[in-house]
Amino acid sequence: MKRFLCAVLLAAAPLCAQTYVIKNATVMTVSKGTFKGSILVKDGKIAEVGEKVMEPTGAKIIDASNQYVIPGIIDCHSHIAVDGGVNEGSISVSSMVDIKDVLNPEDIAIYRALAGGVTTANILHGSANAIGGKTLPIKMRWGKDAEGLIFEGATPGIKFALGENPKRAGNPTGMAINGQAQQGRYPATRMGVEDVIREAFNNAKAYKAEWDAYDARKTGIPPRKDLQMEALKEVLEGRRYVHAHCYRADEILMLMRIADDYGFKIRTLQHVLEGYKVAKEIVAHGAGASTFSDWWSYKVEAFDAIPYNAAIMQKKGVLVSLNSDDAELMRHLNSEAGKAVKYGGLSETEALAMVTLNPAKQLGIEARVGSIEVGKDADLVIYDKFPLSDYAKVQKVLIDGTVYFDRDNEVSARPARKAEKQKLIDKEKQNQQRAPQGAPTRRVGQ
């Protein structure tokens, strides 16, 4: 069924950008205020924004009267569109593995995220490792291949993790689970997690020194290429961002001290549920914080989480975003942002920035996306109601000036899809009836 739905939706996916004029909307630019006006979209970019804009000959008019336009929502922590599992749990440092190699453009979660207004997401490795795999941002270009999803030019990242997950809470010693012997793996303590990260960067510094010496002399045999060390060398050189899964204040401080000792920065502290306790230290280090709006007490590490976390960190000067870490929650990040108004008294613009401009800055892509400004990518979302409301529904989503989701088309196409689905079911039943008894049958879609 999932394969059928993907095939039908992919067949209807857009192919090229057009020139659009979005008229009569309430435009929430995030960076330059909110006003009633229009947006000209041309060649995949925002060409003009204002109370009135030029309407080129042949431009397609989108009448957004009584509707709202915001920048495309950006999720700084997601695991969708990954094929075959997101954790490499066999070792503690898996910096050689790469999410780019397993992107699945047919994951229906991409289309569902679009329907929730998400246009960009940071796709992360899991948190089973103190130092996990390489990560990257993607755009929700439904219908493109895996390469077509990648946010071109964006700085890649790497996933770190602290606490219960990398120390294998619940199974630190290799005990049997469901009758199967489990191999133990260092570390089994929070102290061990710190040691793993420090030892990895000791090795990375030595590896970098070898290559720096070779690059300086340009003669002789080059050092052996080590993919595990290459990613950490890029971190030391500032060419790869660190996104670190964390919860407790003590471990947040520990990781920032490690980064300071080895001369790199933590780009984002992910989850960071006790960030409100150490917000000043986070600001001093220069890290961003990407947190949940109101998740707490779902594990021991999360018992000190509070719904005021995002607002407190923001008021202390931390660059804060709200993320999903979940394919379902990803579909309503707009209302998650609204909770920052309720819990902490942030302004509507400050709250909206937590799912648009702030995560764009955390990912280093704010020159392209995150706000409605001339010259930026035309990644736009049109809502029928105020975007921070639970009642707001996405009407259209544009990415690079192409409409990738249109609610009217989605609803009107459902009868045809239902008929096509029934046709395939009937065909499968006929094949099963014709097959000799005991013979294997090939299911439709396999």
Disulfide bonds with the S-S distance in Angstrom:
none
